[in-house]
Each structure stands twice: as structure tokens, then as C-alpha cells.
């Protein structure tokens, strides 16, 4: 874990990024107070990060969780069977 102020971030960006490559989180401070954190992210993690931090996605996940607690769930095998029935009916 490391700290850098805004001036250090501007002047030592490459050094700070190297710290994140080593797995460190770098906290950026402004006027002595923490304002942001910089951490390493891989290309594979970008999509997950964006999706998990999207407000509508979070809302949908929370909705689904509440519904599952209320028992409003469908068994996967049942869902597959329904899909097969619907597909067969479409073919007839």
C-alpha cells in the first residue's frame, strides 16, 4: 500500500504505475485527504469491472437476489424443459 499526492501523481506517474504492477494499491491524496485509489487491472478484468460497477446491473442483481429470497426462482432443469417444449412447438 502506497500513498501519493496529486503533485506526485503528475510528476511520477510511471513510477506509481510500476507499483501497481507489483500488486500495490496507491492511494491518491488531495490536500492530505484520500480521494482515489489506483490499482492494477488486466484486460480480462476490465469488462467485469465495468459491468459490476454499472448502476443498472447492480440494481438487477439486487432484484434477482430479493426474488430468490422470496422463492421466486425457477429450477434450471425445469427452465430447460420449458425451452425444449417451446422449441419443439415452433418446429411443428
Helices and strands as residue ranges (DSSP letters): E 2-5, H 6-11, H 13-21, E 26-30, E 33-38, H 43-52, H 55-69, H 76-91
